[in-house]
């Protein structure tokens, strides 16, 4: 029967081999939500009966021997900035009222077409741009799960959903996953369609999934990837394999370790990352000290300028009419964006262009770069955390992946971030899979 620690890959196998029905699976996760959500607050909308009815429909197809899709009968959830047909999208804000879209976001549509069953929608920091969350971290309820994909991370980590979709403009996939002991991959910009997702920054927005395992990541990315004419930056690329083959070792693999990037981090994080690097060496890899691009410092500022400018541009008309409906944290950030001169925005875009070239050159010299996923463990209270280990790679549009690599003295998870050159997701997944299977870290369920 189902165990709360079952990962997505295991559940897919269980449904396909008829060890469990899709109806039983949906009812199980709904029961976990009922047990746990009151203290964690990871859900905005829960589709109880609707999800059960969808499961019954898929179950009839499965029993009839029809092809119901690779994810047939598997529940999932999404951050509440993804449009969902017939279901309200709140973006964590009073501004949206009871807005209901008449179509699904491209990623949601792909998951449904593969047989996935939408369980509901997870909490988000307001419009995925506020620095505050009301969701609690399952590892310690006094701590934040990070953000802005707060509910997605907390829901997966607490066993309320097998996987959830989130987004990242700065560090909103990688950081919550690290704070909650999960795996997340921010793919190459354009790898996954953003169509039907409320934007923060059309230049920087990425989407991705939060999962329990590396293999789960590959499965979800395989289903969601593919060119989409509705997203102007969508890439025509080969699909990621749904099942990643395990490497025997990392002999000859070059791991880049950035100089001057490990300052001002928690000691537990430093110890875990150094141990992680040593583990990769024991698996056969060699480490190479690398210098960050000359434009690195200005690139960090450029990311902030671009995201603030584009977010304020998107909200401008609504902000003028409904300013009082925005939360205080978001009002402040939008006001900052509105005060940025056009010349500064244009300069930031120029910095980004140079930075991408410099970063790609560095990443081409190694097989993977390794950094902490965050400078700290999950913060107490309601803040979403520090994105400085994530935003530079979001700006560059290159893939980054976080895997659990340790637990702090206070019992909070620590993540290791692997960064690769553009379109190197499968390589990152293979490196991560070998590490995950060689050095398993306990999950919070």
Secondary structure, DSSP 8 states (H G I E B T S, - for coil): ---TT--HHHHHHHHHTTSS-HHHHHHHHHHHHHHHHHHH--EEEE-HHHHHHHHHHHHHHHHTT----TTTT-EEEEETTB-BTTBB--TTSGGGTT-B-SS--HHHHHHHHTT-EEEEEE--SGGGT-SB---EETTEEEEE--SSSHHHHHHHHTTS-S-EEEEESSSTTHHHHHHTT-EEEE--TTSS--TTB--S-TTT-EEEEEESSHHHHHHHHHHH-S--TTSTT--------SS----S--TT-EEEEETT-SSS--HHHHHHHHHHHHHHHHTT-EEEEE---TTHHHHHHHHHHHHHHHHHHHHHHHHHHHGGGS-HHHHHHHHHHHTS-HHHHHHHHHHHHHHHHHHHHHHHTSSEEEEESSSSS--BTTB----TTTHHHHHHT--EEEEEEEE-TTS-EEEEEEE-STT-HHHHHHHHHHHHHHS------
